[in-house]
Amino acid sequence: MERKIISLFALGNSYQNIREHLVDLYGMEVSNGTINSITDRLVPELRAWQERELEAVYPFVWLDAIHYKIKENGRFISKAVYTILGLTIEGKKELLGLYISESEGARYWLNVLTDLQNRGVKDILIASVDGLKGFPEAIETIYPHTEVQLCVIHQIRNSLKYVASKNQKAFMSDLKCVYKATTQNAAEQALDELETKWGQQYPLVIKAWRSKWDNLSVYFKYPEYVRKAIYTTNAVEAVHRQFRKLTKTKGGFANETALLKLLYAGMLKASEKWTHPVQNWNLTLSQLSIHFEGRIDEYVDL
């Protein structure tokens, strides 16, 4: 019965729904307090998981934040849950950590990255992140040799906020020539053409692409199967979609532990499917061994 309670909890069921299931399955009435005490047994596991030793090298890491309402001093406030998803040398996904802060910011990401370093992560080859100001600099402070790819999809969404709705279709058609280009030179030429056509109407949009270009264009040096993995933070956003399924019926959480307990249970459920390497992993690893000569050789048998 306890295993069933944990399983139902990990699927995002409310305590009321769990009680109803238990009546149907076992004909037993169980109080919310009993259910809570059973799910609280996940907390020591959660703490141990948060402090566990990590691998020395992660070829890819995706970093993003999701926001929740958490009760504090009698009122609900919005807090950011920082999620770090890694890809191991074997090409398998691994959630490296979940952290909570009152707001998403580069300074707190610095603390998160320091924690990864303290838990044994010596090197990250490529980090995919959203467009948060100061994020690349925070990563460079802890992992100076990591290539930082800004999420192109985030950049596109932010750009469209400043483009008049009547022009969005035409603007997107021209912008697609930039981020879908086959080479970096072709992308830069398309960006020049974009500026020529739209620069006077939308100078802030063009300036944003120009100022972030070094981190937006990292993926062009890789073949398509590597580009697909790193040009967006979609991998970690998929984890966040799973989290939203778990929490969609919850208006807020009584405390940080209540939230982390649920996310941890959901993560355990989701990671049951992370047993095989991602597609084209052997080809990807070969490419990485060339681009990052000497940084993964001792950890992999190529």
C-alpha positions, 0 to 999 in steps of 0.5 A: 500500500505504501508503494502504491501511495508513493507511485500515485504521488509521483504521478501528481495525484492530490492527497484526496485522489490518493485516498479515493484510489485506496478506498477503491483498491483496498477498501481502506480509509487513510488520512491525509496525515498518514499519506503525508508521513509516507511521502515524507519518507522520500525526503532523506532520499531527496537530500542524499540525491542532492548531495550525491557525487557526480561524474567528472565530465558531462558532454552536454548540460542544459540549464533552465528555471521554472517558477512556483508559488511557495508559502513563506511567512503566511503568504505565497511568493514566487520562487525559481526552481533551477533545473540542471539536466546533463548528458553522461559520457554514455549518452544518457540523460541525468538530472544533476540537481534541483535548487530553489531561489527567490528569483532567477539570476546569474548570481544564483546560477553561480552558486549552482555551478559551484555546487556541481563543481564541489560534487565532482564535476570537473568539466562540461563541454557544452552548456545550453542556456536561456538568454538570462543576462550574465549567464555565460559569464557565470558559467565561464567563472567556474568552467572557463573552457565550456562552450555556452550556447544560448537557446535560439528558440528563446531568442526568437520568442524574445525578438517577436515581442518587439515586432509588429504582428502584421510584420511577424510572418515576413520577419520570421521568414527572413530570420529563419535564413539566419538560424537555419543556415548551413554555415556560420558565414551564411548565417552572418550574411543572412543576419546582414540582410536581415539588418538591411531590411528590418534594421530601421524598424526594429533596431533593438531586435537586430542589436540583441542578435548582434550582441549575443552572436558569439553565444548564439552561433556556437552550434554552427561548427557542428553537424546537424545531429549535434546542432539539434541537441544544443541549439535549444534548451528543449531537453530541460524544458521537456523535464519542466513539462513533466513537472507541470503535469505533476503540479498543474492542480496545485495552486501553491506549496506549503514549503520548499520541501513539499515542492521538492519532494513532489518534483523528486518523486516525478523525476524518479518516475520520468528517469525510468525511461532514460535507460538508453543513449540518445540518438546518434550518440556514437557519432556525436561522441566522435565529433566531440572528441575531435572538437574537444581534443584530450578532454574526454579521451580518458573517460571513454573508449573510442 
